[in-house]
């Protein structure tokens, strides 16, 4: 069964029933020449976990773009950053749409089978996920749809191509259901808040049509949802816990310190459990777990009640009040730039490192390699929340937060022409109580200015939340962790004084309206302006000078034909220069050579070595050369590394020279000047100062060498073998003419 529609400039089709028929649901989605297969399977057994065990994976097959993986073994490597971020996007959209008491393990796998390298696969992957779930028997409050919105030449575009995204002022990935928007993620080039909301509304209109398409597929082959066990807490236990704990939990509202509040709530939990559990009952018994669930529900209710009825938040702040902000720069003496940004109990240490073009981050994917001269890495160690956890590589959360902060800063980073360095920012979260990604944006901005990176404008970020009960809606500025966990929305907005550079919105309810989003994004702007003013008190603009420990970059231009000489066999020449001088050298295809060093003296020495290796002879210029071979008609003199020229015997003095050895021998150092360079790059020399003037006629290359100056024809020796001096000396085809430095 197959359904299709026009979406943007391409046709979108969804097909099922042909492949992966043993999965609970499978959707074959095609958009242009891009094909994604999405499968969903739910375990038949219920889990005993206290969370919904949903796994969403997105994988790209190299064959989709007609490629073989360029790794050992030639199998696809583990998912890259882009794959993991797209999986995270899909997870954020669909997770709130499963029943809260549905706990079987669910696995969703989206596989890119074909890529036209024109249309990204993220939108088909999300649409396929929704379609596969909707036609399966897995309980799911869908379908949902998704599109990407760009802005080109002042007009909004649905699902822009890779090429269009490069020129777009906007890139927003928007998902939603028929009635409301579910999630938003993307960036903009300092666009006004209202334009961001208008783009989301524009996207939602297209999403409604995608949902209609899926509903048509469900009508053809959808299955009724399976039955599952719902867990109900005994009414008597519920009442007992509430009588014991409600007033005590209510007393935690207003505690400003996260650790104090958590310790207090843990004490309340221990007291309640000691009252309701029998002496012989296990701590992890069903009664105990149900009691803890009731306590969590009371905490959520009391926090929300306090905000809705009294306007008082968990830490005592008002709904629009920002936590205390502090900033510091240059706290690490040997790095290129550093900052410490603190907002309440969220703290980010940000460090900037400047490097050469060879240090750029290279992203490999179906569309090839993309070099990024600016990139940001985000780390979230367990001590930041007072926990003990195993240290592993970055997960989806770390990658997602880092990507959001990087996207927020990219519009203000100078171009490679304006600032020649590769810029790496590392954010280490030292303390966390929500909005650590937005603290990263603020801290990274301070560190970039401390490093002397000429960013166009400072960028700050703030997270806003939502508490919604019926018609009551309260937007919270600068959320706490508890408000994020127990609230209904997490809306992060970053930008400059001029406009928005990045947004990310996740919700835990069925959706939010455009009016609510418009109110939230403007409330976030009010807070962002305050934060930017506070940051300006720490450092107002980028430093004029770089750190003395940062490399200085110098550029040379050599002939592209000389690149191989600079590199040398197996890189020996360029590696030798780097080892000898301690500099870093990068060579571009057009002959542009980048030399980086913290020492001007070392850079100058490396520059001299590079010029010596790559120099080409110049007519009229004098050189100190070494005789490397003599013949009856002249001598070959090496004037540059790997470059020789011929001094004909007629150019060795003012008078008659009987034989070359009367004037010079192999190994002699002689001063010569260049007379001519022919179209094949062959160089004719004369003796400097002693020989004919530079204005004298050079030897005639059209005549045999041996007939110049009364010498015999040397093209044929007495053995009858060809002995053209150039060909004999080179033993190969004539050299290609060289360019100039």
N, C-alpha and C positions, 0 to 999 in steps of 0.2 A: 504494500500500500504506500502511496506517495502523494504528498501535497506540495504545492509550490506557490510562490508569490513573487512580485517584484519588490525588492528592497534596495533603495538607493539606485545605483547604476547597474546592479546585477540581479540575477534571479536567485532566490533562496528556495531550496527544496529540502524536504525531510522525508525519508523513506524508512520503512521498517518491515520486518517479516522475511527478509532475504538472507541476512547474515546474523550470527551470534544469537541463534534462536533459543539457546539454553539459558541465556541471561534472563533475569526478571523483566528487563526492558532494554531495547537497543534502538538507536536512531542513527541513521546514515545521513549526515547533513552536508549539503554541497552549496558553496557560495562562490560563483565564478569558477575558477579551476581549483579551488581549495576544498578538500573533503576531510571531514572529521567523523570518526566513528565513536559514539558514546554508548557505554554499557553500564547498567546498574544491577547490582545484586544485593539482596538483604538476607542475612542469616535467618534461618527458621527458628532459631532459639533466642530467647530473651537473655540479655546480659545483666549482670548484677552491678554494673557500674553506676556511679552517681552522675554521669554525663552521657550525652548522646554520642556513641562511637561511630561517627561519620568520617570516612576517608575519601577525599577527592584528589585524584591524580590526573595530570595532563602531560602527555608525552608526545614528542615529535620524532617521527621516523626519518632518518637521513634519506631513505629512498624517496620520500615524499617530494624532495627537490632534486631528485636524480643524482644524489651524492652517496659516496661511501664514507663512513665515519673515519676521521683522521686521527684515530687513537689506536693504541696497541690492542691487537685482537680484532680490530675493525667491527666491534659491536658498539651500539649506542652507549655512551657513558651514562652515569647517573644524571638525573634531571638537572639542567642548568638553572640559573636564576630566573630567566624569563619563563621557563616551564613552571617553576614553583610559584611564581607570582600569579600566573594565569589560573593555576589550580586554587590559589588562595582567593582570587576574585570570585570564582564559581562557588566556593565554600561559603563565603560571606553572604552571597545572595540567597542560597537555598536553605541554609541551616535553620533560619527561623521558621521555615514553612513546614517542618515536621512536627507531629504532635509531641507535646512535652513529655508524655509518659511512654512514648515509643522508644524502646531501648535495644532492639536487635542491632548487630553490627551491619553497617551499610557501606558498600564500596562502590565508588563511581570512577570509571576510567575513561578519559577522553584521549583518543589517539589520532594524531594528524597523519592521514594516509596519502594525501596529495597536497602540494602547495604550489600555487601558480606564482609565488613570490611577488604577488601584487596585492592580494587581500590578506590581512592578518587572520589568524584562525581563532582568536579569542572569542569573538562574537558567535561564530558557529558552534564553538565548544559549549558555551553557556546555553544556547538555544537547544542543542542536542541533549544536554543534561536535563533540561526541563522536559523536553519531549519524551525522553526515555523513562523518566520518573512518572510522567503523567499517564502513559499507556500501560505502566506496570501495575502490580497489585500492592505496591508499597504505599502506605498512607502518606500523602503529600498534598499540601494546600497550594497547588499550582493550577495551571502552568504560569510561567514567568517568561519574560523576553528580555533582550539586551541589544543595545546598539552602541557604536562609538560615534561621537559627534566631533566634527572638526569645524574650523572657520577659515575660509579662503576668500580673499578679496571682499571681506565684509559680509559674506553669506555663510549660513550654516550648512554643513555637508554631512550626510549620513554615511557611516562606514568608509571614511577616506582611505585611499590606498597608502602603501608605505611611502611612496613618493610624495603624495599630498600631505601626509603627516609631517614631513620634513619642513614644509612651508606653512603649515597651519599655525594660527595663533592660539589654538585651543585643541585639547585632546581629552575628552571625557568619556569614560566607559560607564554607561548608565544601565541599570537593570530595574525591573519593576513588574508589578502585576497590573490587572486592568484598572484598579482604582487608585494606585499610588506607586511612588518610587520606592525601591527596596535598598539599593546601594548606588553609590557614585564614587568614582575614583579617577583622578587625572590631574592635568596641569594646564596652565594658561600663561600667556605672556602679559601679565599685569592687566588683566581685563577687569572692568568694574563688576561688583557683586551682582547687580541686576542682570548683566549679560550672561553670567554663569547660570543663574536660575532660568533665564529664558532658554538657554541651550538645553537644560535638563527637561523643561516643559516640551520643547521641540522633540527631544528624544522620546519622551513618554508617549507622544502621539504615534510614533512608529512602533513602539513596543506593544501598544494595544492591537495593532494589525498582526504582529507576529503571534500574539496570544490567540487571536481568532484562527490563525492557520493551525496552531497546535490543537485547539479545541475541535477543529474539523477532523484531525487525525485521531483524536481520542474517541470521537463519535463513531469512527470506522472500526477501531480495533482496541479501544481501551478496556481494561478489566476492572471489576469492582475491587476496592481496597480489602486487603486481608484483615482478619480479626487479630487483635493482640490484647494482651492482658493490661488492664489499667490497675494501678496500685492505689488503693484507698487507705487512708490512715484512720484508725479507729477513732470515732467521735469522742469517746470518753478520754482517750490519751491526748487527743488534740486539745480538749478543754482543760485538762489537767496541766499540760505544758503552758498553755496561754495564761492560766491563772498564776502560775509560778513565775513566769518570765516576762510578761508584757511590760510591766512597770519598770523592771530592771533594765530591759533593753531600751526602753524609752529614755532612761537616764543617760544613755551613752550619746544621745544627740547633743552636739555642742563640744565634744572632746576634740581639740585641735590636733593632737598628736596621734598618728596612725597606730603606732605600737601600743600606746596606752589604751586606745579604744579596743584594739584586737585582744589585748591581754584581759581587759575587763569583760569582753564578750565570752572569751574562753572560760573565765571564772564562772560566769553565769551559767554556761553550758554544764560545767562540772557540778555545780550546785543542783541544777534541775535533774540531771541524770542520777545523782545520788539520792534524790527524793523519789524518783519513779521506778528505779530498777531494784529488783530483789537482790539479796546478797549473793545468790548463786548464779545470777544472770551474767552472761558474757557481755563485755563492753561493746562488741560489734554485733550484737543480736538485732533481730528485726525491730524490736521495741526501741532499742537505742537509736538505730538508724532513722526510724520514723520520728522519734523525738527531735533528733538533730534537724530533720527536714522541716519540722514545725518551727523550730527556733530560727532557721534561715528565713522562713516565710514571714515570721513576726518582724525580724530585722528589716526585711524589704518593705513591709507594710508601714512600719513606724517611720522609716526614713522618708518614704513617699508622702505619708500623711503630714509629717512635719513641714515638708517643702510646699505641699499643696495648700495646707490650711494656715500655716504660720510664716511661710517664706523663709524658714530656718533650715539650713543644710546640716549635714552630718558633722562638719567641723565648726558649725556656728556661723558661717558666712551667709551673706545675702545672696540672692540668685545671680546677681551680676558682678559680684565682688571677686577680684583676682587675688590669689595668694601672694604673699610677700615675695618680691623679686630681688635677686642679688646677682651681680656679675663681676668677673675678675679676668684680666688678661695677663699674658706673659708670665704665668706662674711656673712654667717649665723652661729652665734656662737654655737648654741646648737644642730645642726643637725650633722649627721655622715659624710657628705661630701656635698659640694655645689660649684656651679660655675655660672658665668654669662658670656655668650658668645654673642658677638655682631658682626654682619657683616652688615655694612651699616645701614639700618633701620629695620633690622630683629634681634630680641634679644630673647634669651632663658635663663630662669633661671632653672637650673637643680639641683635636690637634690637627694642624695642617702641615703637610709635607710637600715641598716643591721638587719636581723631578724633570727629566728631559722627555722628549717625544717618545723615546724608547720605553718609558715607564707607563705609557698610556694603557688603560684597561682595554682588553680586546674581548668583545662579546661575540661568540660564535653561535650561529643558528641556521635556520633553513634559508635565510636570505643572504648568508655569507658572513663575513667578519665586519664588525663595526668597532672602530677605534674611538675610545672616549677619553679625552684629555682631562676631564673632570669626573670624579666619582667619589662616593661617600660610603663608608662601611660603619655599620651600627652594631654594637655589642651590648648584650644584656646579661651580665654575670649574675649568678644566683644571690650573691650577697646584697645586691641592690634592693631586694625585697626581704632580706633577713632569712633566706632559705638555704638549705643544703641540697644541691643537685649535682648530678654528674656533668662535667664540662665536656661539651661536644661541639661539633661545627655549628655554624649558624643555621637556624631553622627558618621556617616560612615567616614567622613573626619578625625575626630579626631582619630578614631580607625585605619584607614588606615595609617595615618602619624606615629602614635605610633608603629604600627606593622612593618613598614618599618625601623624605627630607631632601634627597638629591634632586627630585623633580621640582621641589619648592625653590631651590637655589639656582638651578640651571639658567633661568632667564636673566639673572644678574651677573653671571660669570662672564668675564671678558673673552673675546674670541682669541684664537691662536695667534692671529696677526697683532692683536693688541697686547697680549701677554703670552709669551712663548712657552711658558712652563706647563707641564702636567701637574694637576693639583689633586692631591688625595686628602680627604678629610676622614678622620676616624673619631667616632663618638662612642665613648665608654660611659654607660649609664652607671653612676655610682650610687644612686638612690632613686627609687621609683614609687610614685603614688599617682599614676595616670599621666597621660599626655607626654610621655618621654620622647616621642617622635617630634612633637612641637618644641620641646626643650632643646632637642638636637638642632632644629632649624635655627633657633636663637643663638645657641652656643657656637654653632658652625659659622654663623655670620660674624660674631665677635672674633673668632679665631682667624677667619679669612682676612679681616681688616688688620688684625694684629700681625699677620704674616706679610702684609703689604700687597695682597692681591687686590687689584683695582676693580672691585665689584661695583656695579652701576648704582645699586641702592641697597640699604640694609633690608633684610627679610626677617619677619617674625611669624610665629604660629601660635594658635590658641585652639584648644578643644572645647566644644560646647556640647551639652547633653540635653536630654529631654525626659520629663516625667509627664506621662499622659494618662489620665483616668477619665473616661467618658469625654465630656466637652472641656474638661480642665486640661490646660497645656502650660507647662512651665519650662522655659529654656534656661539651662544652667551654664554660666560662663566658667571656664577653667575647672573642668570636672575633677573630682577625686576618683580613686580606684573603686571605692564602694558605689559611687554614683554611676560609674561605667558598668559595673557588674550587675547592679540592681535596677539600673535605669532602662530607658527604651531606645536611646539613640546615642551614637558617638559620631559627632560631626567635627572633623578637624579641618581648619582653614588656615592656610599660610599665604603671606603676601607682603607687599611693600606698602608704603603710603599711597602709591598710585593704583594698586589693584591686586587681584588674586593671582597667585602663581601655582597653587596646588590645593586640592580638596580631596577628602576621603570621608565617606559617610557609610556607616553600617547601622542597621536598625534591628530591633528585636521584636517589633510588632509587625502588623500586616503591611504597613507602609506609611509614608508621610506625604502630605499635600504640598504643592508648590508654595502656597501661602506660608505654611509653617517653615519650609526651607528658606524662604526669603527673609522671614523674621530672624531665623537662626543665623544666617550668614551676615546680616547687618549687625546683629549683636556681637558676632565674632569680630567684625571690623572695629567696633568701638573698643573692644579689649585689645586688639592688635595695635592700635594707635598708642594706647597706654604703654604696652610692652616696648614698642619701638622707642618711645621717649625715654624709658628707663635704660634701654640699651645704649642710647645716644649719650647718656651720662657716663658710661664706661669708656666708650670710644666712638667718636662721631663720624670718622671717615678713615679710609685705609691709610696705613703708614706710608710715608714717601719712600723709605728705604727698606730693602729686604733684610732679613736676619743675616748677620755675618756668617752663619753656618749654612745658609742656603746657597746652592750653586749659582754661579753667574753663567749665562749662556752667550756664546759668541757664534757667529755664522761666517762661513766661507762659501764661495761658489767655485766649483771646479767643473771641468768639462765632463759630461756624462760618460764620455769614452774613457775617462781616467778613473772611473769608479772601481773597475776591476784591479787597477794598479794599487789603489789605496787599500782595498780589502786584502789583496794578496792571496796566494794559494792557501785555501782552508782558513782564511781570516788571519794569517800570521802577521801581515804588515800592520793592520789596524789594531790587532791585539797587542802587538809589540809597542806601538805608540802609546796605547792606554796604560800598559804596565810601566813603561818608562816614565811617563809624565803624571800618572794618577788621574787623568781626566776621563770623561765619558764622551764617546764619539758616536753620533748617529748620522747615517748617510741616506738621503732621499734619492728617489729615482731620477730627479731632474738635476742632480749634482750638488744640491744644497747640503752642506756639511754643518752639523751642529756640534759644538764643543762646549761641554759643561764642566766647570770646576770652581771650587771655592777659592782657588789661588790664581790671580791674574798672571803671575809668572809662569805657572804650569800651563795655563791656557795658551800663552804666547809661544812657549816652547813646542807645544803640540801643534800649534798653527804653523810654525816654521817647518816642522817635520812633514806635515800634510802638504804644504806647498812644495817642498822639495820632492816629494814622491809624485805629485800630480802635475808639476810644472810642465809646460810645453815650450819649445824654443820660439824665440821672437827674432824676426829679421832685424839685423843691425845691433843686436845686443851681444855684449861680450861675456864669455864664460871661461872659467878655469877648468880645462878638460884633461882627461888622461888618455894617452895613446893606448889603444887596445889591440891594434892590428896594423901592420904595414904591408903594402903591396908595391908592385913596380910602378903603379900610377898614382899612388897617394897613401894617405893614412886615415884610418877610422879612429875618431876621438869621441869618447863618452863625455857628453857635456851635462847630462842630467841622468838620474837613475833610470836605467833601461832605455835611454835615448842617446844614440850616437849620430855623428855626422861625418862626411867625407871632406878632408882637406886634399884637394887635387894637388899634385906635385907642382903645377903651375901657379898655385896660390901660396907656396911656402916661402917666398921671398921675392925681392925686387929683381934679382938676376936669375940666371939659369941655374937650376938644381939638377945635378946629374942623377942622383938617386936619393930616395927618401931618407935612408939611414945617414946621409950627410947632414941632415937637419934634425931628425928625431928618431927615437927608438921606442919599442913597446915599453910601457911603464912610465914614460916621461910625462911630466906635467907641462901643459902648454896653454897659452892664452890664445883664445880664438874668438871670432865673431861670426855670426850667421849671415851668409850671403843670400841664400834663397831657400825656400821650402816648396817643393813641387806638390802637384795634386795628389800624389801618393804618400805624402808626408816625409819624403826623403830630404835630408838636410845637407846643403853644401856650406862648407866653412872656409874661412881664410885665417891666416895668422894675424893676430891682433897687433897693431902698431907697425909690424915689420913688412907685412905684405901689401898688396895693392889696396887702394882706398876703397871704401864701401861703395863709392860711385862707379868703380870700374865694372866692366861687363862680367857677369858671372859666366862660368863655363857653359857651353852649349850642350844641353842634355840630348838634343836630337842627333849630335855627332857621336861616333864611338869614343869612349873614354880615352883609349890609347892614342888617338890622333890629336888630342889637345896638347899644345906645347911641344909638338914634335915627338911625342911618345908613340910607341907601337900600338897597334890594335890589340886590345886585351880580351876581346870577346872570345877568341879561340886560342888556346895555348898550343904548344907543339904536340901535345897528345891528342889534339882534336876535340877536347872536351869544352863545353861551354863554361866560361869563367867570367860571366858578368859579375863585377865586384859586388853589386848590391844583392844579387840573387845568391851568390856563393856565400856571402857573409850571413844572410838570413836563413838560408835553407828552407824557404817557404814562400808563400805568395807575398806580394808587396804589402807593406803596412797600410792600414786605412788612415787617411789624414786625421790628425788629432785636432781637437779644439783648443781653446785657450782658457787659462784660469780667469 
